[in-house]
Amino acid sequence: MKYVYVIFLFLLCACSRSSRMEDGVCKASVDIDFSVAEDSLPLSAFVSSRRQIHLDLPEGEVIGRPVQVCTADSCLFVYDQLQMSIYHFTEGGTFLNKIYRRGQGPGEYSTVTRLMVDRHSESLYVYDKIKGAIHVYTFAGDFLRTIRTEYMANNIALLPDGSFLCFTPDFIYNGPCGLWLMSADGRLRKVLLEYKEKYPVVSAFWDRLYPVSSQVIGISCPATDRYLHYDCTADSVSVELQVNPLQKSTRSFGGVENSMDVSSSYWSCLIYACSPRFIFGIWTEQHGDPRAVYSLYDKRTGVMTCYKNLDVSSVGMDYLGHPVSADIPGCLVTYSVDDTDGDAVSLCVYRMK
């Protein structure tokens, strides 16, 4: 029996070929048309393998709403937004410990905006946007120190030298909007890319920064429909792909701060996953038809194709799972809850081609 996975949040899309930019600023540019779409995208078209990780929790512990997975060499952390707790597992899913430090005292967080891992020192960095602080803990949960941040960021990544790459595509008062570097002690070091216009970026917990390699971080920009690369060694930013929707998108409304101030419908890509060959995206039409559109860009052919449905049966699955933001290069990660097994949570890591 053929299973088709559908998210009722979007509309339809089209196929288009990319072209090289003569000025060298952008590697590729591609047009997409949300009024046309093929029927179904087989997951096997861009996924080479999958791995199921059953999270083994102690009796009485339940993960309510996992929204981020952060990995080290032999372990992983799962942030539960519902309980504001961080769960620590082996890479195979065996429970190690739980970190819950919510509060107003030293080493305590008001919220968890992002998790980051320093693999060399085996330290967990917890960014609290509300407090303007990065709390550093051991993997076991012991508090080490707090870094006070000069400005607020919505997306943040720890760099190899201990500094941070920050990205704020939506408007923040009294702070840099765009891509910028923060020093290891939390101070603004350098603005790499500044957005002078406000954009009605739709808020989502999905991380806009993703690892490409040990020295390169990718950036998915919802304000400009661009995929960027930041090279830590060269300290430079390049544009990997410019997506040009033929319908209105977020960048059609420069100068507008809030999506609620836009009366017409417009498109945005809320979930994505990238590999050396493919960029997979899930698009939604704000103020429009609540259905999903799936896009797949093939870097080898320069073609982006869009689909109404996602067929997961091609990789032997009945259900894709709920996508969860993760720092695993070249992978799409989802979670699922087994209500027949005491609400046990499993992660599924789909490795992209």
C-alpha positions in Angstrom: 0.0 0.0 0.0 1.3 3.4 -0.9 1.5 6.0 1.9 1.6 9.7 1.2 2.5 12.2 3.8 0.7 15.6 3.6 1.0 18.7 5.7 -2.1 20.9 5.3 -0.3 24.3 5.4 0.5 25.2 1.8 -0.3 25.2 -1.9 1.5 24.1 -5.1 4.8 24.7 -6.7 6.7 24.3 -10.0 9.9 23.2 -11.7 12.5 25.7 -12.8 16.1 25.7 -13.8 18.7 27.9 -12.1 21.3 30.1 -13.8 24.7 31.4 -12.8 25.1 35.0 -11.7 27.6 36.9 -13.8 28.8 39.1 -11.0 29.9 36.1 -8.9 27.9 37.2 -5.9 25.4 34.3 -6.2 26.2 30.8 -7.3 22.7 30.0 -8.5 19.3 31.5 -8.9 16.0 29.7 -9.4 12.4 30.7 -10.0 9.5 28.9 -8.5 5.8 29.1 -9.3 3.4 28.0 -6.5 0.5 27.6 -9.0 1.8 24.4 -10.4 3.0 21.2 -8.7 3.7 17.5 -9.4 1.7 15.1 -7.3 4.1 13.3 -5.1 7.8 13.5 -4.0 9.2 10.1 -3.0 11.4 10.5 0.1 13.9 8.1 -1.5 14.6 10.7 -4.2 16.8 12.6 -1.8 17.2 10.3 1.3 19.8 7.5 1.2 19.2 5.9 4.6 17.3 6.3 7.9 18.1 5.6 11.5 15.6 5.2 14.3 16.7 6.2 17.8 14.3 5.1 20.6 14.8 7.5 23.5 14.9 5.4 26.7 13.5 7.5 29.6 13.4 6.7 33.3 10.0 5.8 34.7 7.8 8.9 35.2 9.7 11.0 32.7 8.0 12.1 29.5 9.2 14.4 26.7 6.3 16.6 25.7 7.4 18.7 22.8 10.9 18.2 21.5 11.9 21.1 19.3 15.7 20.9 19.1 18.3 18.1 18.9 22.0 19.0 19.5 24.7 16.4 19.1 28.2 15.7 20.3 30.6 12.9 19.3 28.9 10.1 21.3 25.8 11.7 22.7 22.8 13.9 22.0 20.7 16.5 23.7 16.9 16.9 23.2 15.2 20.1 24.3 11.6 19.7 25.5 9.9 23.1 25.0 6.8 22.1 26.9 8.8 21.4 30.1 11.8 23.6 29.3 14.0 20.7 30.1 17.1 19.3 28.4 17.5 15.6 28.1 20.9 14.0 27.6 21.2 10.6 25.9 23.9 8.4 24.4 23.9 8.4 20.6 21.9 5.2 20.8 19.2 6.7 23.0 20.1 5.5 26.5 19.2 8.1 29.1 22.1 9.8 30.9 20.7 12.8 32.7 18.3 15.7 32.7 19.1 19.4 32.9 16.4 21.7 34.3 17.7 25.0 35.5 14.8 27.3 35.0 14.7 30.3 37.4 16.0 33.7 38.1 19.2 32.8 40.0 22.8 32.3 38.9 23.1 29.8 36.2 19.4 29.6 35.6 17.5 30.3 32.4 14.1 31.9 31.7 13.8 30.2 28.4 16.0 28.1 26.0 16.4 29.8 22.7 19.2 27.6 21.3 21.4 24.8 22.4 25.1 24.6 21.3 27.8 22.1 22.1 31.5 22.5 22.5 32.8 19.0 21.7 36.3 19.7 22.8 35.5 20.8 26.3 32.3 18.7 26.5 30.3 21.8 27.4 26.7 22.6 26.7 25.8 26.2 25.8 22.3 27.3 26.5 21.3 30.7 24.9 18.5 32.5 26.8 17.3 35.4 24.6 15.0 36.8 27.3 17.8 37.2 29.8 20.4 38.1 27.2 22.7 35.4 28.5 24.5 32.2 27.4 24.8 29.7 30.3 27.5 27.1 30.0 27.1 23.7 31.7 29.0 20.4 31.7 27.3 17.6 29.9 26.3 16.3 33.3 24.4 19.6 34.0 26.9 21.3 36.4 26.9 25.1 35.9 30.2 26.6 34.8 29.7 30.2 33.8 27.4 32.8 32.2 28.2 35.0 29.1 26.2 38.2 29.1 25.3 39.2 25.5 25.4 42.8 24.4 22.6 42.3 21.8 19.7 39.9 21.2 19.9 37.3 18.4 17.2 34.9 17.2 19.7 32.3 15.8 23.1 31.6 17.2 25.9 29.1 16.5 29.1 28.4 18.4 32.2 28.8 16.1 35.5 26.8 16.4 37.3 29.8 18.0 34.7 30.2 20.8 33.0 33.2 19.3 29.4 33.1 17.9 27.7 33.6 14.6 24.4 35.4 15.1 21.5 35.8 12.7 18.4 37.9 13.1 16.4 38.1 9.9 13.4 39.7 11.6 13.4 43.2 13.1 14.7 43.7 16.7 14.7 47.2 18.3 18.1 48.5 19.4 20.0 45.6 17.9 21.7 44.4 14.7 19.4 42.9 12.1 21.1 40.5 9.7 24.2 38.3 10.1 26.9 39.3 12.6 29.7 38.0 14.8 29.6 38.0 18.6 32.9 37.7 20.6 33.4 34.9 23.1 32.5 37.3 25.9 29.2 38.3 24.3 30.1 41.6 22.6 29.3 42.7 19.0 32.5 42.1 17.0 31.5 42.6 13.3 28.4 43.0 11.2 28.7 40.6 8.1 25.4 41.4 6.4 22.9 44.1 7.5 19.2 44.2 6.7 18.1 47.8 6.8 14.5 46.9 5.9 12.0 45.3 8.2 10.3 42.1 7.0 7.3 40.2 8.2 9.2 37.0 9.0 7.0 34.3 10.4 8.3 33.1 13.8 9.3 29.5 14.0 11.6 27.5 16.3 13.4 26.0 13.3 17.0 27.0 13.4 18.1 29.2 10.5 21.7 28.2 10.9 22.9 24.7 9.9 26.3 23.0 9.8 27.8 22.4 6.3 31.3 21.4 7.5 33.6 22.0 10.5 34.5 25.4 9.1 31.3 26.4 7.1 27.9 27.3 8.5 24.8 27.6 6.2 22.2 30.3 6.7 18.6 30.0 5.4 17.3 33.6 5.2 13.4 33.8 5.2 13.5 37.6 4.6 15.3 37.3 1.2 14.7 33.6 0.2 18.4 33.0 0.1 20.7 30.2 1.2 24.1 31.6 2.4 27.4 30.1 3.5 29.7 31.6 6.2 33.3 30.4 5.9 34.9 30.7 9.4 38.5 30.4 8.0 38.0 33.1 5.3 35.6 35.1 7.4 33.4 35.6 4.4 29.8 35.2 3.3 28.7 33.8 -0.1 25.2 33.2 -1.6 24.7 29.6 -2.5 21.2 29.9 -3.9 18.7 32.7 -4.5 15.1 31.4 -4.7 12.7 33.7 -6.6 9.0 32.9 -6.0 6.8 34.1 -8.8 4.1 34.8 -6.2 4.5 37.1 -3.2 6.9 36.0 -0.5 8.3 37.6 2.7 10.7 39.8 0.8 7.8 41.3 -1.1 6.9 43.3 2.0 10.1 45.2 2.9 9.3 47.8 5.6 6.6 45.7 7.2 7.5 44.4 10.7 4.7 42.0 11.6 3.0 39.3 9.5 -0.3 40.4 11.1 0.1 43.8 9.2 0.0 42.0 5.8 -3.5 41.5 4.5 -2.6 39.6 1.3 -1.3 36.0 1.2 2.5 35.4 0.9 4.8 32.4 0.9 7.6 31.4 3.3 9.7 28.3 3.8 9.5 27.4 7.5 11.2 24.0 7.4 14.2 23.0 5.3 17.1 20.5 5.2 20.3 20.8 3.2 23.0 18.3 1.9 25.9 18.6 -0.5 23.5 17.8 -3.3 19.9 18.7 -2.3 18.0 21.5 -0.6 14.6 20.2 0.7 12.0 22.8 1.8 8.4 22.9 3.2 6.6 26.1 2.3 3.5 27.7 3.7 1.2 30.3 2.4 0.5 32.9 5.1 -3.2 34.1 5.1 -3.9 31.6 2.3 -4.7 28.0 1.6 -3.5 25.9 4.6 -1.8 23.2 2.7 1.9 22.1 2.3 4.2 22.5 -0.7 7.4 20.5 -0.8 10.3 21.8 -2.9 13.5 19.9 -3.9 16.4 21.6 -5.4 19.1 19.5 -7.1 22.4 21.3 -7.1 23.8 19.0 -9.9 21.0 19.8 -12.4 20.1 23.3 -11.1 16.4 22.3 -11.1 13.9 23.0 -8.3 10.7 20.9 -8.4 7.7 21.3 -6.2 5.1 18.7 -5.1 1.7 18.5 -3.3 2.6 15.4 -1.3 5.5 13.6 0.3 5.6 9.8 -0.2 7.4 8.2 2.8 6.6 4.6 1.8 9.6 4.7 -0.6 11.9 4.4 2.5 9.7 1.8 4.3 7.9 4.2 6.6 4.2 4.8 7.3 4.8 8.2 8.8 7.5 10.9 8.4 7.3 12.2 12.0 7.3 15.8 13.2 10.4 17.6 11.8 12.7 18.9 14.6 15.6 21.3 14.3 18.9 19.5 14.5 22.6 20.2 14.0 23.4 16.9 12.1 24.9 17.9 8.7 23.0 16.6 5.7 20.1 15.2 7.6 16.4 15.7 8.2 15.4 14.7 11.7 11.9 14.0 13.0 10.3 12.7 16.1 7.3 10.5 16.8 5.3 9.5 19.8 4.2 5.9 20.4 1.0 6.3 22.5 0.8 2.5 22.8 4.1 2.4 24.6 3.6 5.0 27.3 4.1 8.0 25.0 7.6 6.8 24.2 9.5 9.2 21.9 11.7 8.1 18.9 13.9 10.2 16.7 14.3 9.3 13.0 17.4 10.6 11.3 17.0 10.7 7.5 20.4 11.0 5.8 20.1 12.9 2.6 22.1 12.1 -0.6 
